């Protein structure tokens, strides 16, 4: 598989869902990928990437941005509150807002720094105890409280359970987004992004299908 193949599959899925061409953004998930795999994707002109850890991203992207210019990097993985400042200075969007303490840290830092990345609320649609995210029943209240802190909540994100049909989880996330007036839906990965696009995904997170399995 390649970046060209994934772009073609996204375009086909948009057409099949009768959605406008270009309505889905591809986040190339470069976590734990070596330079010799990431640079060809940058050379091909792709400019939206995803990382799971602040430290790893901090070690890679400042230099690559100096070389390639305007590259957007989104944080997809869980974030500790003590890394919030570094994350806000490094990422253009954070997809893993999942608890009040983190929301309060973002609000305080936004006042101090004068800016805040776009924020997605992570929803644990499968109510899995080992997984981060707000429970679906708590999502509306959490979104309301985060907005009351004047945070730029732009969307919601989920990672469905690996052993369940993802379509139901994507539909649930789309419903949460719709009833809260949030247009951005971060859902779908290498194995299921076409299903996510059919359910309204605006951001799909594809790593191994572009870069190959992590070493």
N, C-alpha and C positions, 0 to 999 in steps of 0.2 A: 504494500500500500504506500501511497505517497501523498504529499500535500495536494497535488493536482487531482488525484483520485478522490480525496475527501471533499475537496471543493465541488467536484462534479456530483458526488452523492448528495451533498447538501443542496445544491441547485435542483437536483431531481426531486428531492424530498419537499422542497419549497413548492415546486410546480405541482406535485401530487396532492399537496395540501391546499392548493389554490391560494398560496401566499405570495406576496410580491418578491421578486428576485432581489436578493441582498438583505432580506429582512432578518436573517439569522447570522449572527457573528460567530466566527470560529475562533475559540481560544485554544491555541496550540500549547498543550501542557508539557512544559519542558523540565519539570522536576526530575532530578537525578539523571538527566540526560547529559552526555558528554558534549563538549564544544564541537567536536567533528560531526555531530548530528544536528545541532541547533543552528550552526552557521549557514548550512545550505538552505535552511528554511528562511532565515533572515535574508540571505542573498536572493532568494526567490521573490522577495518583496513582502513577505508576511510581517505584520507589525503588531499582532495581539497575542500575548503569551500568558500562561498561567503557571504559578509556582505554589508549592505547599508550605514552604518554610521561609521565614524571614531571613535567617542567616544565610541560607543557600542563595536566595535571590540577591542579597546584598553583596555576595561575593562574585556574582556573575554580571548583573545587569547594568551597573554604572559604567563599566568598561564597554559593554556592547552598545549601550546608548550613545556613548561618545563616538563610537565607530559608525553606527547605523542611523543615528538621528532619532526621530520621533517614534519610539516604541512604547506601547502601552503594556504594562504587566499587571495582572490581577492576582491577588492572593486568594487561593481556593481552600487552603487547609485551616485547621483550627489555630486560633491566635490567643496567646497568653496576654493578659492585661499589661504586663510589664514590657511587652514588645509592641504595644500599640503605637507609641510615638514613632519608632523606627518604621513600622508598617505604613503609617500615614505619610511619611516622607518618601517612601519608596514605591508605593503602589498607586495606580490610578483608580482601582476599585478593590473592594474587599467583599468576598462572597460568604463570609463565615461569621457574621454577627449573630450571636446565639444566646446571650445572657445579659441581664441588666447591668452587671458590673462593667462589662466591656462597653456597653452603650454609654455608660456614664464616663468612662475613660475617654472615649471618642469625643463626647460633648465637651469635656474639659479641655482636651488638647485642641479641638477645633477653635475654641475661643482664643487659646494661646497662640496657635500657629496661623490663624486666619484662613484656614482652608481645611477641607475634609474630603477624602476620596468618596466616590459613590459607594453606597453600602447595600448589600443584599442580606436579607434575613435568612439564615439557614433554618429550614424546617425538617425535623426528623419525622418524615411521613410514615415510616415503618415503626415508630416508637421503639427503636432498638436501644437497649440500655447502654451498649458499648459505643454508641454513635452520638456525636454532637448534634445540636439543633434544638430549636423550640418545638414542643409538641404541637400537633395541628390544632388542638382545642385551645391552646394558649397563644396562637399566632396573632390573632386579631388584636388582642390586648397588648401584646409585646410591640407590634408595629405602631399602635397608637401611642404607647409610652415613648418609643424611640423618636417618633415624630414630635412629641411634646418637648423633647430635648433639642429640637431644631436640627436633627441629623438628616442628611440627604439620603433617605431610604428610597432606592430606585426599583428594587425588585426582591424576589425571593429565590432561594436555591434549595435543591434537595439531591440526595444520593439514595436511590431506592435500595431496599434489601436485595442482595445478590440472588436469592432463591425465589423471588416473587416477580410476577408480571409487572414490568416498570410502567406500563401504560396507565394503570390505575393510580399510581403514585404521581405521575406527571399530570394527570387530570386533576387530582386533588390539589397539587401545587398551583395549577392554573386557576382553579376556583378561588384559592386563598388570595392570589394576586389580583384577580378580577374584582373581588368584593372589597379589596382595600385600595383599588385604583392604582395598582402597580403594574406597569406595562412590561417590565423586564423579568424574564423567567430563565434562570440559569439551571438547565437540566439536560441530561443526555451526555453520555460518554462514548468511548470507542465502540462499544458493543450495542448501543441502543439509541444513538443520537437521531436516527431517522424516525423512530417511534416518538421521541421527544418533540421533534419538529412538527409531526402530525398533531401533537397536543398543544402546540403554541410556543415552543422554546424560542427564545430570542438569542440566547448564548449557549453554545454547546462546547463541551470541554473534552477535547480529543488529544490523547497523548500517544499511546502505543501504536495506534493505527497510522500515525504520521512518522514517528521517530523510531519505531520498533520497541521491543520489550526492553525494559530498563535492565542494565547490566548489573 
